[in-house]
């Protein structure tokens, strides 16, 4: 087998493992290497060869998810239109990610601690920070709020909302609507 073929096989394996890790850990945060390997259609040894251990695998899954979220957010055109509409697009994109992988954040935090999880959020948070600033400059959002605090409060509200769904105390539809309403109130959104 040529080096080029081996490299292509390795790249396919890595992609399959990361896809499986995001899916499996998103549904079962305590899942181990064996469950991820099975879902990816590879051996545990293949997973260990590429990622070293569970922490390395989870870290790579975090990076993969953050990259996908950054790409999604970049496509949202957050600099266009009314801030309230752009904010709704941003929240919907985040919520859709949560619905696909409701327990991924829990797997990340339990395996990696808060530092890497914070880094993974950075790519998605920077556009939100710009959006809040734009809304404050345009008068659509309360300009008395500290932007850093507002962004942290939005993240906390989103996590709390997801927790309510995960605990079965709220339907996804109700939670999504409550998140929208809560964020708009939090930011002091003013209608045009």
N, C-alpha and C positions, 0 to 999 in steps of 0.2 A: 504494500500500500504506500502510495507516495505521501510525502510530507504535506502536500496541498490537500489531499483527501483526508488525512488525519486531522489537519487543522479545521477543515470544514465540518467533520464529524464532531470535533470538540466544541466548535461554535454552536452547532445544533443542540448538542447535549446541554451546554450552558443555558441557552435560550429556553429549552424545555424545562430544565430544572428551575430556573427563575420563574417562569410562568406557573409551574406547579407550586412553587413555594408561596407565591403571592396568593394563589387560589386556595391552597390547603391551609396556610396560616391565617388567611382571611376568614376562614370558616371555623377553624379549630386552632386557637393560639398556642396550645400546648403540644401540637403535633411535632413529631420528631423527624429525623433524617429519613427513617425507613418509610414513613408515610409520604414524604415529599418524593423520594426516589421512586416509589411505586406509582405515584400519580404522573411522574415524568417519564416512566417507562425505562428507567436506568437502574443500575445497582447502587447500593449504598456506597460502595467503594468509589464509584464514579462521582458521586456528590462530594465525598470527602476529598477526592483528588482535586476537584475544582475549587472547593470552598473551605477546606481545612476542618471546620467543625460547625456546629449549629449556629454559633454566633456569627461566623463568617457568612453563612448562608442567609441568615436573617438580615445582616448588614447589607448584603448584595440585593436582597429583596426590597429593603428600604430604599436603596439607591434607585432601583428599577422603578418602583412606585413613584418616587419623587420626580424622576425624569419624565415619566408618563404624565404626571399631574402638571409639571411645568409646560409640557407640550400642549396639553389640553387648555391650560390657562392662557398660553400665548395665542391660541386660536380663538379666544373669546372676544377679541376686539374691545378690551375694557376701556380704552381711551376714546371710544365712540359712543355717542348718544348720551341720554340722561344717566347720571350716576346711579340712580335707583334701578334702572334697567340693567346696567352693567353689573351692579351688585347682585341682582337676581341671577344673572348668568353665572357669576362666580360661585354663589352659594349652591346653585343647581348642579354645577360641575362637581363640586366637593361632595355634595350629597349623593350623587350617582356613584362616585367612587366608594363612599361608605356603604351604600347598598350592595355593591358588588363584593366587597370584602369587609364585612362588619366588624371582624375581630382582629384585623391586621395591626391596628395601632396597639392593641393590647399585647400582641405577640412581640412587636417591636420594643415596647417599653419594658416588658418583662425580661427580654433577652439582652437588650442593649443599654437600658437605662435611659434617662432623659436626654443626654447630650446628643447622640446620633439622631434621635427622634426630632430634636429641635433643628438640627442641621437639615434633615429631610424636609421639614416644613418651610425652611427659608426660601426655597425657590417658589413656593406657592404663596408665601406671605408677602414677598416684596411687591408683587402686583396689587395685592389688597391694600398695602400701605400707600402706594401711589394713587389708588382709586379713592381712598378716604381723603387724602390730601386734595385731590381734584375736586371732590365734593365739597370740602370745606372752602376752597377758593371760590367755587362757583356759587356758594350760598345754599347748596342743596342739602348739606349736612352741617350740624352744629360745629362751628369752628372753635368753640371753647374746649373741646375734648382733646386731650393729648393723643396724638396719632398712635404712638406705641401702645398706650393703654387700650385704645379702641380696638386695635388689631388683636391684642391679647384677649380682650373681652369677647370678641367675635369667636376666636378659636375656642375659648372656654365654653361659650354658649353652644357652639357646634358639637363639642365633645359631650357636653351634658345632654344635649338633645339625642345624640347617638346612643348614649347610655340608657336613656329612657326607652328607646326602641329595643335595644339589646336586652333589656330587662323585661320586655313585654308589657310595659305600662302605657305605651303609646304606639299607634300605627305609624308606619312610614309616611303615609300621606299627611296625617295630622302633624307629625313631627316636622316635616318639611315646611308646612305652612306656618307653624309656630316659630321655626327658625327664621324664616323670612320676616315675619312680623316683629319678632324680638330684636333682630339686628337693626331693622329700620328704626324702631323705637330707641334702641340703645344709641344709635348715631344721631338721633334727633332729625331724622329725614323730614324735609319740607317738600310738600307737593308744589309743582310748578305753578 
